[in-house]
């Protein structure tokens, strides 16, 4: 603690632990972070002398290898030892100063500490790498290094500060992408996002908030926060009142671009609708063809209770998978009325892989695939007791639903490996079907 302006009960070079963190933070003095390995015995003695030299004015802590992730807070390359930095505190908002010299003798280290103490040292700010491939019309990835280097003559910047896990940002970013597209022919305004998890945040200019925030940065004025509802219309109104380039170029550059975007969107939607209609026709044709084949395909019950039935459409060859073998298969799952709820054959999807007979998929699949051969294509009829039970899997699979799967055994390998693939009929993916 602190008593009569003096520190006490703090060793000259204390080893850092998380449990000590809160107590050290309460002392309210700068903290020297010393990053050393066991092989740095000589440097340890030097830092011990440095700690004793500044005892009473700074706390000195030795950071174990397990905690060298803290080096990133100083913009130091993680794990490259020895290393040294001084922090005003443990909170992310506290300034940090990295020693970038290669000489770890007492004299240059002392000079560095003095520069921090007398205010002449420049704080080290965390910054992601600058984006090299940005083009107008897209949202730019702004970083601390570029933001801090701005001059009053630079283009106005519409900036959203966010954290990657922030749900509100995902919606806001979609709006800003559209705003950026509208400005693709307009100089004088840049739309950008700023990852607060990867970059230092000046909380004087950008007050802390748990949610994403949008600011206008231009000239030498402080950043101005946008406080309206996040929509294209409201953002355009906000910018038109404040950014000369937007107001001046609205009629000749922004409005024509908005019309282009609207027309392109209409064309895209029309193409999507045509594609969906064609897919629906194809699916209906395939369903009718499948029904014809099923009428003549022998029904084979694969379980004693008759809850799993297989009808072979294309014969396979060779052996069948055994319990634990890694199976690779295609499937299309439908309700008995033909409603499709999932398919590995959809665009962008890939064959599903799972371990046969291990309970990673519904019981019907475990039973059926160990009866199939490579290249075999079949239709499985799975009553709810061998599928998703009395409850079903809302919202796509109703309670007590009997399901039909058009499956194809592509290949299988002996035991080993793990379940892979996307959201498919495995234990983890049941709720997705």
SULDA-V243508 format. One record per backbone hydrogen bond with DSSP energy under -1.0 kcal/mol. CO is the residue of the C=O (numbers start at 1). NH is the residue of the N-H. Records with the same first field share a line. If there is no record, write none. Layout:
CO = NH ; NH
This chain:
1 = 8
3 = 6
6 = 3
14 = 62
20 = 24
21 = 25
22 = 26
24 = 27
25 = 28
30 = 59
31 = 87
32 = 61
33 = 85
34 = 63
35 = 83
37 = 40
40 = 44
41 = 45
42 = 46
43 = 47
44 = 48
45 = 49
46 = 50
47 = 51
48 = 52
49 = 53
50 = 54
54 = 57 ; 58
59 = 32
60 = 14
61 = 34
62 = 16
64 = 67
65 = 68
67 = 70
68 = 71
69 = 72
70 = 73
71 = 74 ; 76
72 = 75
77 = 80
79 = 81
83 = 35
84 = 99
85 = 33
86 = 97
87 = 31
91 = 94
95 = 88
96 = 124
97 = 86
105 = 109
106 = 110
107 = 111
108 = 112
109 = 113
110 = 114
111 = 115
112 = 116
113 = 117
114 = 118
115 = 120 ; 121
126 = 200
135 = 138
140 = 142 ; 193
143 = 147
144 = 148
147 = 150
151 = 154
156 = 190
157 = 217
158 = 192
159 = 215
160 = 194
161 = 213
162 = 196
163 = 166
168 = 172
169 = 173
170 = 174
171 = 175
172 = 176
173 = 177
174 = 178
175 = 179
176 = 180
177 = 181
178 = 182
179 = 183
181 = 184
183 = 186
188 = 156
190 = 158
191 = 140
192 = 160
193 = 142
194 = 162
195 = 198 ; 199
201 = 203
202 = 206
213 = 161
214 = 226
215 = 159
216 = 224
217 = 157
218 = 221
224 = 216
229 = 231
231 = 235
232 = 236
233 = 237
234 = 238
235 = 239
236 = 240
237 = 241
239 = 242 ; 243
243 = 247
244 = 248
245 = 249
249 = 253 ; 254
250 = 255
253 = 257
254 = 258
255 = 259
256 = 260
257 = 261
258 = 262
259 = 263
260 = 264
261 = 265
262 = 266
263 = 267
264 = 268
265 = 269
266 = 270
267 = 271
268 = 272
269 = 273
270 = 274
271 = 275
272 = 276
273 = 277
274 = 278
275 = 279
276 = 280
277 = 281
278 = 282
279 = 283
280 = 284
281 = 285
282 = 286
283 = 287
284 = 288
285 = 289
286 = 290
287 = 291
288 = 292
289 = 293
290 = 294
291 = 295
293 = 297
300 = 310
303 = 306
307 = 383
308 = 302
309 = 381
310 = 300
311 = 379
314 = 377
322 = 325
325 = 356
326 = 413
327 = 354
328 = 410 ; 411
329 = 352
330 = 408
331 = 344
332 = 406
333 = 341 ; 342
334 = 404
335 = 338
339 = 335
342 = 333
346 = 349
352 = 329
354 = 327
355 = 358
356 = 324
360 = 427
362 = 366
363 = 367
364 = 368
365 = 369
368 = 371
373 = 376
374 = 317
376 = 409
377 = 313 ; 314
378 = 407
379 = 311
380 = 405
381 = 309
382 = 403
383 = 386
384 = 387 ; 389
386 = 364
388 = 392
389 = 400
393 = 397
397 = 393
398 = 401
403 = 382
404 = 334
405 = 380
406 = 332
407 = 378
408 = 330
409 = 375
411 = 328
413 = 326
422 = 424
424 = 426
429 = 432
430 = 433
